[in-house]
Amino acid sequence: MSDVVLYEVADRVALITLNRPEARNALNAEMRLQLKAAVNRADADDGVDVLILTGSDPAFCAGLDLKELGSGTRPVGDDDPLVNSPLPPTGKPVIGAVNGVAVTGGFEVALNCSFLVASEHARFADTHARVGVMPGWGLTVLLPQAIGVRRAREMSVTGNYVSAQEALAFGLVNHVVPHAELIPFCRQLAADIVTNNQRGVRQMLATYAEVVSTTAADGMAVEQRVANQWRATVDPAELERRRQGVIDRGRQQTSQ
């Protein structure tokens, strides 16, 4: 098995790196399995207090590997990756270090982090509607929580990219830093977390999750229902047809 997800621990911080740079870190089946394993490993390790999730340059994550999905080699079914998130829950803080584009499923992975720090190179887009799939990893709940429902609707129905500075203004990311400083900056934040009472940190995160779920749980259930219904209509050949158009449009927008 190749190292499509890198894992290292230092100073009680696990750095997890999506590592398919040639495919803009698109989530193929192997990467999804390795990402889940890495997060679960960090969660179970008493020597880890904080996780940092990033991508190998130039991208954070381009979302699901549509080429794999469109080839028909991963048929839509009960284990459909359109529904099953590759980022399992953890009681420890996850800092999303967004080093480049975070698109659709990759955007959802970022949204599932505890909070986000963006490189100046970061760009964000929800292209579910352009691809012809529905989100199933929490986007319709987590994105409006982060930036408000009107901005979230605009991102989802246009598929347009949002720059790092726009994301900061929207409240989507906490900080924007020079690209070379992204991981050092996140490590400093992680070091600040490590100095706290870890039982208190994890209880704080659990309390946030419980409070948010009082309004979000029903929304999550709705999204999962719609995603399950939609996946029965997905044609892998149509996904493949639309894939190149989505890629070309994204290149045009992110180069501006």
C-alpha positions, -999 to 999 in steps of 0.1 A, spaced: 0 0 0 14 34 -10 17 63 14 -12 84 1 -16 97 37 15 107 57 15 105 95 40 119 119 39 128 156 61 154 174 55 173 206 21 156 212 8 168 178 -1 144 149 5 159 115 -17 141 89 -9 149 52 -30 139 22 -4 128 -2 -16 124 -38 -2 157 -52 -4 145 -88 -42 142 -83 -46 173 -62 -51 149 -32 -84 136 -46 -99 111 -23 -97 77 -39 -106 45 -21 -71 40 -7 -68 75 6 -102 74 23 -92 42 41 -58 56 51 -72 89 63 -97 71 85 -69 49 99 -47 79 106 -73 98 125 -83 68 145 -46 61 153 -42 97 166 -74 95 185 -63 63 203 -28 75 210 -23 89 245 8 107 233 -13 128 209 -33 158 220 -39 177 187 -42 167 151 -32 189 121 -47 179 88 -32 193 56 -24 184 20 7 180 -1 11 210 -23 -4 224 -45 -38 214 -31 -55 206 2 -80 182 -14 -99 183 -47 -127 161 -32 -137 126 -43 -117 111 -71 -143 116 -98 -121 97 -123 -122 66 -101 -159 71 -94 -168 78 -130 -149 47 -142 -175 24 -127 -148 5 -107 -163 19 -75 -200 13 -81 -226 33 -62 -240 11 -34 -244 8 4 -207 18 9 -210 48 -14 -182 73 -6 -207 100 -15 -223 93 18 -196 78 41 -172 105 53 -135 97 53 -129 119 84 -141 99 115 -151 117 147 -124 123 173 -126 139 207 -93 158 201 -89 191 183 -83 189 145 -67 220 130 -73 221 92 -42 236 76 -56 245 42 -26 249 19 -44 251 -15 -78 244 -31 -104 226 -9 -132 216 -33 -165 198 -27 -157 166 -7 -124 182 2 -142 213 13 -164 191 35 -134 174 50 -121 209 59 -154 219 74 -154 189 97 -121 201 113 -124 220 146 -112 252 129 -93 262 98 -61 282 91 -56 291 54 -25 297 34 -27 327 11 -29 301 -17 -61 285 -3 -93 285 -23 -127 270 -14 -156 258 -36 -187 237 -34 -191 221 -68 -216 193 -58 -243 207 -81 -218 211 -110 -207 175 -107 -243 163 -102 -240 148 -67 -254 157 -33 -233 164 -2 -234 137 24 -205 147 48 -223 176 65 -218 205 41 -254 218 43 -252 220 80 -215 230 86 -211 256 58 -241 278 69 -229 275 105 -196 289 94 -206 316 70 -244 321 72 -271 305 51 -272 331 23 -235 329 15 -236 291 18 -265 290 -7 -245 312 -31 -214 290 -29 -235 258 -35 -256 270 -63 -229 289 -82 -200 266 -76 -177 296 -76 -144 298 -58 -138 319 -26 -103 332 -20 -85 329 13 -91 365 21 -128 362 13 -130 331 35 -115 351 63 -140 379 59 -168 353 58 -156 336 90 -149 304 73 -112 304 83 -97 318 115 -64 330 100 -47 336 67 -9 333 67 19 333 42 21 299 25 55 290 40 43 298 75 12 277 74 24 245 92 46 264 117 17 287 125 -6 257 131 20 240 152 22 270 174 -16 270 179 -14 232 186 14 239 212 -10 264 229 -37 237 230 -12 211 244 -4 234 274 -40 232 285 -57 206 307 -65 180 280 -95 166 298 -109 201 298 -101 206 261 -119 175 251 -149 182 274 -151 217 258 -151 202 223 -178 177 234 -199 205 249 -197 225 217 -207 194 197 -237 188 220 -248 224 219 -245 226 181 -263 192 176 -294 206 193 -300 225 161 -279 206 136 -289 169 142 -321 172 122 -302 189 94 -277 161 93 -305 136 91 -321 155 62 -288 157 43 -282 120 47 -317 111 35 -313 133 4 -279 119 -3 -291 83 0 -320 90 -23 -298 109 -48 -271 83 -51 -297 58 -66 -299 82 -96 -261 87 -101 -248 76 -135 -210 70 -133 -207 78 -170 -223 112 -165 -200 119 -136 -170 113 -159 -185 135 -186 -189 164 -162 -155 159 -145 -133 176 -170 -157 206 -172 -155 211 -135 -117 208 -135 -113 233 -164 -136 258 -147 -118 255 -114 -84 261 -131 -98 292 -147 -112 306 -114 -82 297 -92 -57 313 -116 -74 347 -114 
